[in-house]
Amino acid sequence: MSNKQGTGRDETLHNILVESLEHSVEHLDANTLSRLNQARHRALDQARRPRLFGSQWLKAATFAVLLVTVINGWLLFTTPDVQHMNTDDIELLLANEDFELLQELDFVAWMIEEEHAS
């Protein structure tokens, strides 16, 4: 029973507020009505404009840029270091004029790699 009384009071209060607001709107001066109408049109224009920051394209572009940045960083820091051959070793081999050793290029390459590894 008390719930119905509460609902009835709420409806009565609601009706009184609506009537009061309608009465106050009817008696607004021309300057206030003009300003309200201008504000309404500005709000409608803002709502019709496409927003860049709210669009899905901006989110997709941001994700793509981040993805490219992460991949480039990953590739940059995981690139193996290229070992440069020491030309002193080759000059030393050529100075000895040991042509049999030069014919075994695989063996020479292995020797150079072993020297760089240690």
Jmol script that loads the backbone (N, CA, C; Angstrom):
load data "model"
ATOM      1  N   MET A   1       0.810  -1.181   0.000  1.00  0.00           N
ATOM      2  CA  MET A   1       0.000   0.000   0.000  1.00  0.00           C
ATOM      3  C   MET A   1       0.861   1.254   0.000  1.00  0.00           C
ATOM      4  N   SER A   2       1.918   1.249   0.834  1.00  0.00           N
ATOM      5  CA  SER A   2       2.770   2.437   0.914  1.00  0.00           C
ATOM      6  C   SER A   2       3.525   2.652  -0.403  1.00  0.00           C
ATOM      7  N   ASN A   3       3.795   1.577  -1.133  1.00  0.00           N
ATOM      8  CA  ASN A   3       4.485   1.688  -2.408  1.00  0.00           C
ATOM      9  C   ASN A   3       3.610   2.426  -3.414  1.00  0.00           C
ATOM     10  N   LYS A   4       2.312   2.152  -3.411  1.00  0.00           N
ATOM     11  CA  LYS A   4       1.400   2.837  -4.325  1.00  0.00           C
ATOM     12  C   LYS A   4       1.289   4.311  -3.964  1.00  0.00           C
ATOM     13  N   GLN A   5       1.326   4.608  -2.673  1.00  0.00           N
ATOM     14  CA  GLN A   5       1.260   6.007  -2.262  1.00  0.00           C
ATOM     15  C   GLN A   5       2.521   6.751  -2.709  1.00  0.00           C
ATOM     16  N   GLY A   6       3.687   6.090  -2.584  1.00  0.00           N
ATOM     17  CA  GLY A   6       4.946   6.691  -3.014  1.00  0.00           C
ATOM     18  C   GLY A   6       4.945   6.942  -4.510  1.00  0.00           C
ATOM     19  N   THR A   7       4.413   6.007  -5.276  1.00  0.00           N
ATOM     20  CA  THR A   7       4.345   6.150  -6.723  1.00  0.00           C
ATOM     21  C   THR A   7       3.391   7.270  -7.087  1.00  0.00           C
ATOM     22  N   GLY A   8       2.284   7.375  -6.388  1.00  0.00           N
ATOM     23  CA  GLY A   8       1.324   8.443  -6.639  1.00  0.00           C
ATOM     24  C   GLY A   8       1.926   9.809  -6.339  1.00  0.00           C
ATOM     25  N   ARG A   9       2.689   9.893  -5.267  1.00  0.00           N
ATOM     26  CA  ARG A   9       3.334  11.166  -4.925  1.00  0.00           C
ATOM     27  C   ARG A   9       4.376  11.543  -5.973  1.00  0.00           C
ATOM     28  N   ASP A  10       5.135  10.537  -6.429  1.00  0.00           N
ATOM     29  CA  ASP A  10       6.143  10.799  -7.460  1.00  0.00           C
ATOM     30  C   ASP A  10       5.492  11.317  -8.737  1.00  0.00           C
ATOM     31  N   GLU A  11       4.361  10.714  -9.131  1.00  0.00           N
ATOM     32  CA  GLU A  11       3.668  11.160 -10.337  1.00  0.00           C
ATOM     33  C   GLU A  11       3.122  12.567 -10.161  1.00  0.00           C
ATOM     34  N   THR A  12       2.622  12.863  -8.992  1.00  0.00           N
ATOM     35  CA  THR A  12       2.091  14.200  -8.722  1.00  0.00           C
ATOM     36  C   THR A  12       3.220  15.225  -8.784  1.00  0.00           C
ATOM     37  N   LEU A  13       4.358  14.916  -8.156  1.00  0.00           N
ATOM     38  CA  LEU A  13       5.514  15.811  -8.189  1.00  0.00           C
ATOM     39  C   LEU A  13       6.010  15.988  -9.618  1.00  0.00           C
ATOM     40  N   HIS A  14       6.037  14.916 -10.373  1.00  0.00           N
ATOM     41  CA  HIS A  14       6.465  14.965 -11.767  1.00  0.00           C
ATOM     42  C   HIS A  14       5.548  15.880 -12.580  1.00  0.00           C
ATOM     43  N   ASN A  15       4.255  15.724 -12.409  1.00  0.00           N
ATOM     44  CA  ASN A  15       3.285  16.548 -13.146  1.00  0.00           C
ATOM     45  C   ASN A  15       3.430  18.023 -12.782  1.00  0.00           C
ATOM     46  N   ILE A  16       3.639  18.306 -11.502  1.00  0.00           N
ATOM     47  CA  ILE A  16       3.804  19.695 -11.063  1.00  0.00           C
ATOM     48  C   ILE A  16       5.057  20.302 -11.693  1.00  0.00           C
ATOM     49  N   LEU A  17       6.156  19.542 -11.714  1.00  0.00           N
ATOM     50  CA  LEU A  17       7.406  20.037 -12.308  1.00  0.00           C
ATOM     51  C   LEU A  17       7.269  20.268 -13.809  1.00  0.00           C
ATOM     52  N   VAL A  18       6.614  19.365 -14.500  1.00  0.00           N
ATOM     53  CA  VAL A  18       6.428  19.517 -15.948  1.00  0.00           C
ATOM     54  C   VAL A  18       5.594  20.752 -16.235  1.00  0.00           C
ATOM     55  N   GLU A  19       4.506  20.938 -15.507  1.00  0.00           N
ATOM     56  CA  GLU A  19       3.660  22.115 -15.716  1.00  0.00           C
ATOM     57  C   GLU A  19       4.422  23.399 -15.423  1.00  0.00           C
ATOM     58  N   SER A  20       5.225  23.392 -14.368  1.00  0.00           N
ATOM     59  CA  SER A  20       5.994  24.577 -14.002  1.00  0.00           C
ATOM     60  C   SER A  20       7.010  24.918 -15.086  1.00  0.00           C
ATOM     61  N   LEU A  21       7.702  23.907 -15.614  1.00  0.00           N
ATOM     62  CA  LEU A  21       8.682  24.145 -16.673  1.00  0.00           C
ATOM     63  C   LEU A  21       8.017  24.629 -17.954  1.00  0.00           C
ATOM     64  N   GLU A  22       6.888  24.027 -18.320  1.00  0.00           N
ATOM     65  CA  GLU A  22       6.186  24.468 -19.518  1.00  0.00           C
ATOM     66  C   GLU A  22       5.723  25.909 -19.367  1.00  0.00           C
ATOM     67  N   HIS A  23       5.246  26.274 -18.188  1.00  0.00           N
ATOM     68  CA  HIS A  23       4.797  27.637 -17.934  1.00  0.00           C
ATOM     69  C   HIS A  23       5.963  28.616 -18.028  1.00  0.00           C
ATOM     70  N   SER A  24       7.136  28.222 -17.493  1.00  0.00           N
ATOM     71  CA  SER A  24       8.284  29.125 -17.539  1.00  0.00           C
ATOM     72  C   SER A  24       8.813  29.271 -18.963  1.00  0.00           C
ATOM     73  N   VAL A  25       8.715  28.220 -19.782  1.00  0.00           N
ATOM     74  CA  VAL A  25       9.164  28.288 -21.169  1.00  0.00           C
ATOM     75  C   VAL A  25       8.248  29.199 -21.981  1.00  0.00           C
ATOM     76  N   GLU A  26       6.989  29.146 -21.708  1.00  0.00           N
ATOM     77  CA  GLU A  26       6.032  29.981 -22.441  1.00  0.00           C
ATOM     78  C   GLU A  26       6.268  31.459 -22.193  1.00  0.00           C
ATOM     79  N   HIS A  27       6.830  31.816 -21.073  1.00  0.00           N
ATOM     80  CA  HIS A  27       6.987  33.217 -20.716  1.00  0.00           C
ATOM     81  C   HIS A  27       8.434  33.704 -20.806  1.00  0.00           C
ATOM     82  N   LEU A  28       9.245  33.061 -21.654  1.00  0.00           N
ATOM     83  CA  LEU A  28      10.618  33.521 -21.857  1.00  0.00           C
ATOM     84  C   LEU A  28      10.624  34.725 -22.795  1.00  0.00           C
ATOM     85  N   ASP A  29      11.575  35.619 -22.574  1.00  0.00           N
ATOM     86  CA  ASP A  29      11.677  36.785 -23.449  1.00  0.00           C
ATOM     87  C   ASP A  29      12.333  36.384 -24.774  1.00  0.00           C
ATOM     88  N   ALA A  30      12.242  37.258 -25.762  1.00  0.00           N
ATOM     89  CA  ALA A  30      12.717  36.970 -27.119  1.00  0.00           C
ATOM     90  C   ALA A  30      14.229  36.764 -27.148  1.00  0.00           C
ATOM     91  N   ASN A  31      14.975  37.512 -26.364  1.00  0.00           N
ATOM     92  CA  ASN A  31      16.429  37.386 -26.325  1.00  0.00           C
ATOM     93  C   ASN A  31      16.840  36.003 -25.842  1.00  0.00           C
ATOM     94  N   THR A  32      16.214  35.514 -24.787  1.00  0.00           N
ATOM     95  CA  THR A  32      16.536  34.191 -24.246  1.00  0.00           C
ATOM     96  C   THR A  32      16.149  33.094 -25.233  1.00  0.00           C
ATOM     97  N   LEU A  33      14.987  33.241 -25.865  1.00  0.00           N
ATOM     98  CA  LEU A  33      14.560  32.251 -26.867  1.00  0.00           C
ATOM     99  C   LEU A  33      15.534  32.214 -28.044  1.00  0.00           C
ATOM    100  N   SER A  34      16.025  33.367 -28.458  1.00  0.00           N
ATOM    101  CA  SER A  34      16.976  33.427 -29.564  1.00  0.00           C
ATOM    102  C   SER A  34      18.286  32.742 -29.179  1.00  0.00           C
ATOM    103  N   ARG A  35      18.786  33.007 -27.997  1.00  0.00           N
ATOM    104  CA  ARG A  35      20.025  32.383 -27.543  1.00  0.00           C
ATOM    105  C   ARG A  35      19.866  30.866 -27.416  1.00  0.00           C
ATOM    106  N   LEU A  36      18.735  30.413 -26.905  1.00  0.00           N
ATOM    107  CA  LEU A  36      18.488  28.970 -26.790  1.00  0.00           C
ATOM    108  C   LEU A  36      18.426  28.319 -28.170  1.00  0.00           C
ATOM    109  N   ASN A  37      17.791  29.015 -29.122  1.00  0.00           N
ATOM    110  CA  ASN A  37      17.689  28.476 -30.473  1.00  0.00           C
ATOM    111  C   ASN A  37      19.078  28.401 -31.123  1.00  0.00           C
ATOM    112  N   GLN A  38      19.921  29.419 -30.922  1.00  0.00           N
ATOM    113  CA  GLN A  38      21.283  29.397 -31.466  1.00  0.00           C
ATOM    114  C   GLN A  38      22.112  28.280 -30.837  1.00  0.00           C
ATOM    115  N   ALA A  39      21.970  28.102 -29.555  1.00  0.00           N
ATOM    116  CA  ALA A  39      22.707  27.028 -28.868  1.00  0.00           C
ATOM    117  C   ALA A  39      22.251  25.661 -29.374  1.00  0.00           C
ATOM    118  N   ARG A  40      20.961  25.522 -29.615  1.00  0.00           N
ATOM    119  CA  ARG A  40      20.423  24.257 -30.142  1.00  0.00           C
ATOM    120  C   ARG A  40      21.015  23.961 -31.514  1.00  0.00           C
ATOM    121  N   HIS A  41      21.069  24.985 -32.386  1.00  0.00           N
ATOM    122  CA  HIS A  41      21.618  24.780 -33.729  1.00  0.00           C
ATOM    123  C   HIS A  41      23.113  24.474 -33.690  1.00  0.00           C
ATOM    124  N   ARG A  42      23.859  25.110 -32.802  1.00  0.00           N
ATOM    125  CA  ARG A  42      25.286  24.796 -32.663  1.00  0.00           C
ATOM    126  C   ARG A  42      25.477  23.348 -32.206  1.00  0.00           C
ATOM    127  N   ALA A  43      24.655  22.916 -31.267  1.00  0.00           N
ATOM    128  CA  ALA A  43      24.761  21.535 -30.770  1.00  0.00           C
ATOM    129  C   ALA A  43      24.424  20.543 -31.875  1.00  0.00           C
ATOM    130  N   LEU A  44      23.419  20.852 -32.675  1.00  0.00           N
ATOM    131  CA  LEU A  44      23.065  19.949 -33.776  1.00  0.00           C
ATOM    132  C   LEU A  44      24.158  19.913 -34.832  1.00  0.00           C
ATOM    133  N   ASP A  45      24.779  21.057 -35.122  1.00  0.00           N
ATOM    134  CA  ASP A  45      25.887  21.081 -36.081  1.00  0.00           C
ATOM    135  C   ASP A  45      27.073  20.264 -35.582  1.00  0.00           C
ATOM    136  N   GLN A  46      27.372  20.376 -34.304  1.00  0.00           N
ATOM    137  CA  GLN A  46      28.472  19.599 -33.721  1.00  0.00           C
ATOM    138  C   GLN A  46      28.182  18.107 -33.806  1.00  0.00           C
ATOM    139  N   ALA A  47      26.939  17.738 -33.601  1.00  0.00           N
ATOM    140  CA  ALA A  47      26.580  16.315 -33.630  1.00  0.00           C
ATOM    141  C   ALA A  47      26.669  15.752 -35.042  1.00  0.00           C
ATOM    142  N   ARG A  48      26.455  16.578 -36.050  1.00  0.00           N
ATOM    143  CA  ARG A  48      26.490  16.112 -37.444  1.00  0.00           C
ATOM    144  C   ARG A  48      27.906  15.998 -37.989  1.00  0.00           C
ATOM    145  N   ARG A  49      28.844  16.742 -37.432  1.00  0.00           N
ATOM    146  CA  ARG A  49      30.219  16.716 -37.922  1.00  0.00           C
ATOM    147  C   ARG A  49      30.881  15.384 -37.599  1.00  0.00           C
ATOM    148  N   PRO A  50      31.615  14.839 -38.574  1.00  0.00           N
ATOM    149  CA  PRO A  50      32.351  13.607 -38.261  1.00  0.00           C
ATOM    150  C   PRO A  50      33.515  13.933 -37.338  1.00  0.00           C
ATOM    151  N   ARG A  51      33.676  13.136 -36.331  1.00  0.00           N
ATOM    152  CA  ARG A  51      34.764  13.341 -35.379  1.00  0.00           C
ATOM    153  C   ARG A  51      35.910  12.415 -35.715  1.00  0.00           C
ATOM    154  N   LEU A  52      37.079  12.999 -35.837  1.00  0.00           N
ATOM    155  CA  LEU A  52      38.262  12.201 -36.173  1.00  0.00           C
ATOM    156  C   LEU A  52      38.650  11.283 -35.033  1.00  0.00           C
ATOM    157  N   PHE A  53      38.608  11.800 -33.811  1.00  0.00           N
ATOM    158  CA  PHE A  53      39.078  11.007 -32.680  1.00  0.00           C
ATOM    159  C   PHE A  53      38.086   9.938 -32.266  1.00  0.00           C
ATOM    160  N   GLY A  54      36.863  10.016 -32.737  1.00  0.00           N
ATOM    161  CA  GLY A  54      35.884   9.006 -32.374  1.00  0.00           C
ATOM    162  C   GLY A  54      35.717   7.952 -33.450  1.00  0.00           C
ATOM    163  N   SER A  55      36.411   8.122 -34.559  1.00  0.00           N
ATOM    164  CA  SER A  55      36.195   7.208 -35.680  1.00  0.00           C
ATOM    165  C   SER A  55      37.011   5.926 -35.520  1.00  0.00           C
ATOM    166  N   GLN A  56      36.570   4.920 -36.206  1.00  0.00           N
ATOM    167  CA  GLN A  56      37.278   3.632 -36.196  1.00  0.00           C
ATOM    168  C   GLN A  56      38.579   3.724 -36.983  1.00  0.00           C
ATOM    169  N   TRP A  57      38.641   4.654 -37.968  1.00  0.00           N
ATOM    170  CA  TRP A  57      39.845   4.797 -38.778  1.00  0.00           C
ATOM    171  C   TRP A  57      41.027   5.247 -37.939  1.00  0.00           C
ATOM    172  N   LEU A  58      40.780   6.150 -37.009  1.00  0.00           N
ATOM    173  CA  LEU A  58      41.879   6.618 -36.166  1.00  0.00           C
ATOM    174  C   LEU A  58      42.403   5.491 -35.286  1.00  0.00           C
ATOM    175  N   LYS A  59      41.502   4.695 -34.756  1.00  0.00           N
ATOM    176  CA  LYS A  59      41.931   3.564 -33.924  1.00  0.00           C
ATOM    177  C   LYS A  59      42.732   2.558 -34.742  1.00  0.00           C
ATOM    178  N   ALA A  60      42.272   2.295 -35.968  1.00  0.00           N
ATOM    179  CA  ALA A  60      42.981   1.347 -36.833  1.00  0.00           C
ATOM    180  C   ALA A  60      44.354   1.887 -37.225  1.00  0.00           C
ATOM    181  N   ALA A  61      44.433   3.175 -37.541  1.00  0.00           N
ATOM    182  CA  ALA A  61      45.711   3.769 -37.918  1.00  0.00           C
ATOM    183  C   ALA A  61      46.685   3.764 -36.745  1.00  0.00           C
ATOM    184  N   THR A  62      46.197   4.047 -35.548  1.00  0.00           N
ATOM    185  CA  THR A  62      47.050   4.022 -34.357  1.00  0.00           C
ATOM    186  C   THR A  62      47.587   2.624 -34.119  1.00  0.00           C
ATOM    187  N   PHE A  63      46.732   1.630 -34.250  1.00  0.00           N
ATOM    188  CA  PHE A  63      47.162   0.242 -34.072  1.00  0.00           C
ATOM    189  C   PHE A  63      48.207  -0.135 -35.116  1.00  0.00           C
ATOM    190  N   ALA A  64      47.997   0.285 -36.366  1.00  0.00           N
ATOM    191  CA  ALA A  64      48.945  -0.050 -37.435  1.00  0.00           C
ATOM    192  C   ALA A  64      50.305   0.589 -37.178  1.00  0.00           C
ATOM    193  N   VAL A  65      50.323   1.847 -36.746  1.00  0.00           N
ATOM    194  CA  VAL A  65      51.586   2.531 -36.472  1.00  0.00           C
ATOM    195  C   VAL A  65      52.319   1.843 -35.324  1.00  0.00           C
ATOM    196  N   LEU A  66      51.587   1.491 -34.271  1.00  0.00           N
ATOM    197  CA  LEU A  66      52.221   0.799 -33.153  1.00  0.00           C
ATOM    198  C   LEU A  66      52.771  -0.559 -33.569  1.00  0.00           C
ATOM    199  N   LEU A  67      52.022  -1.273 -34.392  1.00  0.00           N
ATOM    200  CA  LEU A  67      52.464  -2.581 -34.856  1.00  0.00           C
ATOM    201  C   LEU A  67      53.740  -2.462 -35.690  1.00  0.00           C
ATOM    202  N   VAL A  68      53.780  -1.503 -36.598  1.00  0.00           N
ATOM    203  CA  VAL A  68      54.970  -1.307 -37.428  1.00  0.00           C
ATOM    204  C   VAL A  68      56.162  -0.911 -36.561  1.00  0.00           C
ATOM    205  N   THR A  69      55.924  -0.057 -35.574  1.00  0.00           N
ATOM    206  CA  THR A  69      57.008   0.366 -34.685  1.00  0.00           C
ATOM    207  C   THR A  69      57.569  -0.812 -33.896  1.00  0.00           C
ATOM    208  N   VAL A  70      56.695  -1.641 -33.381  1.00  0.00           N
ATOM    209  CA  VAL A  70      57.153  -2.809 -32.610  1.00  0.00           C
ATOM    210  C   VAL A  70      57.920  -3.775 -33.497  1.00  0.00           C
ATOM    211  N   ILE A  71      57.417  -4.030 -34.697  1.00  0.00           N
ATOM    212  CA  ILE A  71      58.102  -4.971 -35.599  1.00  0.00           C
ATOM    213  C   ILE A  71      59.469  -4.419 -36.005  1.00  0.00           C
ATOM    214  N   ASN A  72      59.532  -3.119 -36.338  1.00  0.00           N
ATOM    215  CA  ASN A  72      60.828  -2.527 -36.706  1.00  0.00           C
ATOM    216  C   ASN A  72      61.813  -2.577 -35.543  1.00  0.00           C
ATOM    217  N   GLY A  73      61.347  -2.280 -34.349  1.00  0.00           N
ATOM    218  CA  GLY A  73      62.224  -2.359 -33.179  1.00  0.00           C
ATOM    219  C   GLY A  73      62.716  -3.765 -32.935  1.00  0.00           C
ATOM    220  N   TRP A  74      61.825  -4.721 -33.090  1.00  0.00           N
ATOM    221  CA  TRP A  74      62.192  -6.118 -32.888  1.00  0.00           C
ATOM    222  C   TRP A  74      63.232  -6.551 -33.930  1.00  0.00           C
ATOM    223  N   LEU A  75      62.992  -6.178 -35.181  1.00  0.00           N
ATOM    224  CA  LEU A  75      63.951  -6.549 -36.222  1.00  0.00           C
ATOM    225  C   LEU A  75      65.291  -5.842 -36.037  1.00  0.00           C
ATOM    226  N   LEU A  76      65.247  -4.609 -35.582  1.00  0.00           N
ATOM    227  CA  LEU A  76      66.475  -3.859 -35.387  1.00  0.00           C
ATOM    228  C   LEU A  76      67.347  -4.474 -34.296  1.00  0.00           C
ATOM    229  N   PHE A  77      66.729  -4.877 -33.197  1.00  0.00           N
ATOM    230  CA  PHE A  77      67.511  -5.375 -32.067  1.00  0.00           C
ATOM    231  C   PHE A  77      67.808  -6.865 -32.135  1.00  0.00           C
ATOM    232  N   THR A  78      67.184  -7.591 -33.058  1.00  0.00           N
ATOM    233  CA  THR A  78      67.472  -9.022 -33.166  1.00  0.00           C
ATOM    234  C   THR A  78      68.299  -9.345 -34.401  1.00  0.00           C
ATOM    235  N   THR A  79      68.765  -8.348 -35.127  1.00  0.00           N
ATOM    236  CA  THR A  79      69.582  -8.597 -36.300  1.00  0.00           C
ATOM    237  C   THR A  79      70.937  -9.127 -35.855  1.00  0.00           C
ATOM    238  N   PRO A  80      71.381 -10.237 -36.432  1.00  0.00           N
ATOM    239  CA  PRO A  80      72.684 -10.764 -36.009  1.00  0.00           C
ATOM    240  C   PRO A  80      73.806  -9.818 -36.444  1.00  0.00           C
ATOM    241  N   ASP A  81      74.802  -9.766 -35.610  1.00  0.00           N
ATOM    242  CA  ASP A  81      75.960  -8.927 -35.934  1.00  0.00           C
ATOM    243  C   ASP A  81      76.775  -9.597 -37.039  1.00  0.00           C
ATOM    244  N   VAL A  82      77.112  -8.833 -38.021  1.00  0.00           N
ATOM    245  CA  VAL A  82      77.922  -9.353 -39.115  1.00  0.00           C
ATOM    246  C   VAL A  82      79.384  -9.238 -38.693  1.00  0.00           C
ATOM    247  N   GLN A  83      80.054 -10.374 -38.739  1.00  0.00           N
ATOM    248  CA  GLN A  83      81.467 -10.367 -38.360  1.00  0.00           C
ATOM    249  C   GLN A  83      82.298 -10.033 -39.587  1.00  0.00           C
ATOM    250  N   HIS A  84      83.148  -9.080 -39.419  1.00  0.00           N
ATOM    251  CA  HIS A  84      84.018  -8.689 -40.514  1.00  0.00           C
ATOM    252  C   HIS A  84      85.288  -9.528 -40.453  1.00  0.00           C
ATOM    253  N   MET A  85      85.697 -10.000 -41.617  1.00  0.00           N
ATOM    254  CA  MET A  85      86.927 -10.787 -41.669  1.00  0.00           C
ATOM    255  C   MET A  85      88.119  -9.880 -41.417  1.00  0.00           C
ATOM    256  N   ASN A  86      89.009 -10.415 -40.692  1.00  0.00           N
ATOM    257  CA  ASN A  86      90.235  -9.690 -40.419  1.00  0.00           C
ATOM    258  C   ASN A  86      91.149  -9.849 -41.630  1.00  0.00           C
ATOM    259  N   THR A  87      91.481  -8.755 -42.280  1.00  0.00           N
ATOM    260  CA  THR A  87      92.323  -8.834 -43.486  1.00  0.00           C
ATOM    261  C   THR A  87      93.768  -9.194 -43.156  1.00  0.00           C
ATOM    262  N   ASP A  88      94.148  -9.030 -41.905  1.00  0.00           N
ATOM    263  CA  ASP A  88      95.517  -9.403 -41.516  1.00  0.00           C
ATOM    264  C   ASP A  88      95.751 -10.896 -41.702  1.00  0.00           C
ATOM    265  N   ASP A  89      94.721 -11.699 -41.429  1.00  0.00           N
ATOM    266  CA  ASP A  89      94.870 -13.154 -41.580  1.00  0.00           C
ATOM    267  C   ASP A  89      95.113 -13.526 -43.031  1.00  0.00           C
ATOM    268  N   ILE A  90      94.379 -12.887 -43.925  1.00  0.00           N
ATOM    269  CA  ILE A  90      94.534 -13.216 -45.346  1.00  0.00           C
ATOM    270  C   ILE A  90      95.907 -12.763 -45.841  1.00  0.00           C
ATOM    271  N   GLU A  91      96.312 -11.572 -45.412  1.00  0.00           N
ATOM    272  CA  GLU A  91      97.638 -11.086 -45.819  1.00  0.00           C
ATOM    273  C   GLU A  91      98.738 -11.995 -45.293  1.00  0.00           C
ATOM    274  N   LEU A  92      98.550 -12.516 -44.085  1.00  0.00           N
ATOM    275  CA  LEU A  92      99.547 -13.418 -43.515  1.00  0.00           C
ATOM    276  C   LEU A  92      99.611 -14.712 -44.315  1.00  0.00           C
ATOM    277  N   LEU A  93      98.457 -15.209 -44.714  1.00  0.00           N
ATOM    278  CA  LEU A  93      98.428 -16.435 -45.515  1.00  0.00           C
ATOM    279  C   LEU A  93      99.072 -16.219 -46.884  1.00  0.00           C
ATOM    280  N   LEU A  94      98.776 -15.069 -47.488  1.00  0.00           N
ATOM    281  CA  LEU A  94      99.358 -14.792 -48.801  1.00  0.00           C
ATOM    282  C   LEU A  94     100.865 -14.544 -48.714  1.00  0.00           C
ATOM    283  N   ALA A  95     101.301 -13.977 -47.619  1.00  0.00           N
ATOM    284  CA  ALA A  95     102.733 -13.698 -47.468  1.00  0.00           C
ATOM    285  C   ALA A  95     103.533 -14.990 -47.363  1.00  0.00           C
ATOM    286  N   ASN A  96     102.941 -16.046 -46.787  1.00  0.00           N
ATOM    287  CA  ASN A  96     103.640 -17.326 -46.663  1.00  0.00           C
ATOM    288  C   ASN A  96     103.712 -18.044 -48.002  1.00  0.00           C
ATOM    289  N   GLU A  97     102.930 -17.647 -48.931  1.00  0.00           N
ATOM    290  CA  GLU A  97     102.879 -18.245 -50.257  1.00  0.00           C
ATOM    291  C   GLU A  97     102.686 -19.751 -50.201  1.00  0.00           C
ATOM    292  N   ASP A  98     101.896 -20.202 -49.265  1.00  0.00           N
ATOM    293  CA  ASP A  98     101.585 -21.621 -49.156  1.00  0.00           C
ATOM    294  C   ASP A  98     100.349 -21.877 -50.020  1.00  0.00           C
ATOM    295  N   PHE A  99     100.571 -22.205 -51.310  1.00  0.00           N
ATOM    296  CA  PHE A  99      99.470 -22.328 -52.254  1.00  0.00           C
ATOM    297  C   PHE A  99      98.605 -23.551 -51.995  1.00  0.00           C
ATOM    298  N   GLU A 100      99.167 -24.576 -51.418  1.00  0.00           N
ATOM    299  CA  GLU A 100      98.344 -25.744 -51.099  1.00  0.00           C
ATOM    300  C   GLU A 100      97.275 -25.377 -50.087  1.00  0.00           C
ATOM    301  N   LEU A 101      97.650 -24.533 -49.134  1.00  0.00           N
ATOM    302  CA  LEU A 101      96.696 -24.096 -48.123  1.00  0.00           C
ATOM    303  C   LEU A 101      95.628 -23.207 -48.741  1.00  0.00           C
ATOM    304  N   LEU A 102      96.037 -22.395 -49.721  1.00  0.00           N
ATOM    305  CA  LEU A 102      95.066 -21.515 -50.377  1.00  0.00           C
ATOM    306  C   LEU A 102      94.070 -22.316 -51.205  1.00  0.00           C
ATOM    307  N   GLN A 103      94.471 -23.474 -51.675  1.00  0.00           N
ATOM    308  CA  GLN A 103      93.556 -24.296 -52.458  1.00  0.00           C
ATOM    309  C   GLN A 103      92.451 -24.866 -51.572  1.00  0.00           C
ATOM    310  N   GLU A 104      92.710 -24.997 -50.331  1.00  0.00           N
ATOM    311  CA  GLU A 104      91.720 -25.503 -49.400  1.00  0.00           C
ATOM    312  C   GLU A 104      91.002 -24.311 -48.734  1.00  0.00           C
ATOM    313  N   LEU A 105      90.201 -23.595 -49.504  1.00  0.00           N
ATOM    314  CA  LEU A 105      89.541 -22.392 -48.999  1.00  0.00           C
ATOM    315  C   LEU A 105      88.573 -22.692 -47.853  1.00  0.00           C
ATOM    316  N   ASP A 106      87.948 -23.835 -47.890  1.00  0.00           N
ATOM    317  CA  ASP A 106      87.045 -24.191 -46.795  1.00  0.00           C
ATOM    318  C   ASP A 106      87.812 -24.306 -45.488  1.00  0.00           C
ATOM    319  N   PHE A 107      88.988 -24.889 -45.572  1.00  0.00           N
ATOM    320  CA  PHE A 107      89.811 -25.031 -44.383  1.00  0.00           C
ATOM    321  C   PHE A 107      90.261 -23.658 -43.869  1.00  0.00           C
ATOM    322  N   VAL A 108      90.598 -22.756 -44.767  1.00  0.00           N
ATOM    323  CA  VAL A 108      91.025 -21.412 -44.390  1.00  0.00           C
ATOM    324  C   VAL A 108      89.862 -20.664 -43.742  1.00  0.00           C
ATOM    325  N   ALA A 109      88.676 -20.784 -44.334  1.00  0.00           N
ATOM    326  CA  ALA A 109      87.502 -20.126 -43.766  1.00  0.00           C
ATOM    327  C   ALA A 109      87.213 -20.665 -42.371  1.00  0.00           C
ATOM    328  N   TRP A 110      87.377 -21.999 -42.202  1.00  0.00           N
ATOM    329  CA  TRP A 110      87.161 -22.604 -40.883  1.00  0.00           C
ATOM    330  C   TRP A 110      88.180 -22.085 -39.872  1.00  0.00           C
ATOM    331  N   MET A 111      89.419 -21.944 -40.297  1.00  0.00           N
ATOM    332  CA  MET A 111      90.456 -21.441 -39.404  1.00  0.00           C
ATOM    333  C   MET A 111      90.151 -20.010 -38.963  1.00  0.00           C
ATOM    334  N   ILE A 112      89.704 -19.196 -39.890  1.00  0.00           N
ATOM    335  CA  ILE A 112      89.390 -17.808 -39.553  1.00  0.00           C
ATOM    336  C   ILE A 112      88.204 -17.741 -38.586  1.00  0.00           C
ATOM    337  N   GLU A 113      87.200 -18.571 -38.839  1.00  0.00           N
ATOM    338  CA  GLU A 113      86.033 -18.590 -37.944  1.00  0.00           C
ATOM    339  C   GLU A 113      86.425 -19.057 -36.555  1.00  0.00           C
ATOM    340  N   GLU A 114      87.309 -20.061 -36.477  1.00  0.00           N
ATOM    341  CA  GLU A 114      87.753 -20.550 -35.184  1.00  0.00           C
ATOM    342  C   GLU A 114      88.535 -19.488 -34.427  1.00  0.00           C
ATOM    343  N   GLU A 115      89.310 -18.719 -35.158  1.00  0.00           N
ATOM    344  CA  GLU A 115      90.099 -17.677 -34.521  1.00  0.00           C
ATOM    345  C   GLU A 115      89.178 -16.577 -33.989  1.00  0.00           C
ATOM    346  N   HIS A 116      88.158 -16.237 -34.736  1.00  0.00           N
ATOM    347  CA  HIS A 116      87.221 -15.210 -34.285  1.00  0.00           C
ATOM    348  C   HIS A 116      86.335 -15.699 -33.143  1.00  0.00           C
ATOM    349  N   ALA A 117      86.081 -16.980 -33.112  1.00  0.00           N
ATOM    350  CA  ALA A 117      85.232 -17.541 -32.069  1.00  0.00           C
ATOM    351  C   ALA A 117      85.948 -17.554 -30.713  1.00  0.00           C
ATOM    352  N   SER A 118      87.258 -17.684 -30.752  1.00  0.00           N
ATOM    353  CA  SER A 118      87.995 -17.761 -29.472  1.00  0.00           C
ATOM    354  C   SER A 118      88.402 -16.434 -28.954  1.00  0.00           C
TER     355      SER A 118
END
end "model"
wireframe off; spacefill off
backbone 0.3
color backbone group
